[in-house]
Amino acid sequence: MLSILDRYIGRSILITSLLVLLVLVALASIFGFIAELEDVGKGSYSLGKAVQYVLLTIPSKAYLLFAPSVLLGSLLGLGTLATYSELIVMRAAGVSNGRIIRSVVIAGLGLMVAVGLLGEFAVPKAEQVAEQIRLTALEKRVSVRGNNGLWVKSDSRFVNISTVMPDLTLLGLVIWEYNDNNLTRSLAVEKAEPVAEGWKLSGLDITEFGNDRSQVKRVENEVWSSLVSARVLQALSISPESLSLKNLRGQVDYLKANGLDSERIELAFWIKLTSPLATLIMLMLSLPFVFGSQRSGGAGQKIFIGIMLGIGYVLVNKLLTHLGLTYGFSPAFSALLPLLLFFTISIVGIQNIS
């Protein structure tokens, strides 16, 4: 059961963190809406659809800004308690610094759960719907990297896709099927649509290769139970960071099963898995500055230092994760290294609190 102290400190952190998050998300959404105005009027992309798109991207913005908001919220919330000498009164009443820190950690654990649920359930669905609305209204097709289309390996098939539509309809496919490294047949497919049974292929020109001759035939429609992983296609329109852990795990398994490079997706998986820990670490980073403001120096100066440390965390996090990927470190190690570094800094700072 949470004590009165836990609830009081937790409420102070929660209210200020949510207010900071609201302000930051509002600012990010305003800038995002201004950027979308450039595309308003193209195709059927109206002002209303631009507003709808920006609103649907709010969960993603909140997820990205959650940890910095908690850092600022903790500095402001606990800083207010320090300014009005409430922390001093708590300590005079026999409440140790360790007990106050425990209350902060309890609040951090609750915020970790909240950001984890946000990133796993709200962000992927909202981001997917937002991108589909935008691409459909702009009459755009999901771009495929390279001049030769998208290449996908699926079991014994190699599939080349020229265009992926927002509803995951595939246009201009060429499929090669192999058996024991021998080419058995190739298919030129005009269109493939996702259906309940799998994929409905339309306009197939099938070339079957025999020992001494090949045979060509035309088939108007065929239904295949498997062709291309829908999770792989969905990743074309939204960034891996916006996918759920389940989808990222599925992509990693798919890439490994087909002998493809999975490090980038594995890194996104581990970053997604460990990112809620950043919320707790941001809270812990704020503690030395809040307690230190009671002894010497202005609170504003120490809060500024704390904010700079938070910005430093974001930059160092990006730098170390990308360096780890470049130099071939384990994706799990690359994702955990920035967290371990700043966790160590926060522990050293907390130990210096008297």
PyMOL commands that set and color helices and strands:
alter all, ss='L'
color gray80, all
select helices_A, chain A and resi 4-36+47-56+58-83+86-92+97-137+230-237+240-242+245-257+263-292+299-326+331-351
alter helices_A, ss='H'
color red, helices_A
select strands_A, chain A and resi 150-154+157-164+170-179+182-195+198-209+214-224
alter strands_A, ss='S'
color yellow, strands_A
deselect
rebuild
show_as cartoon
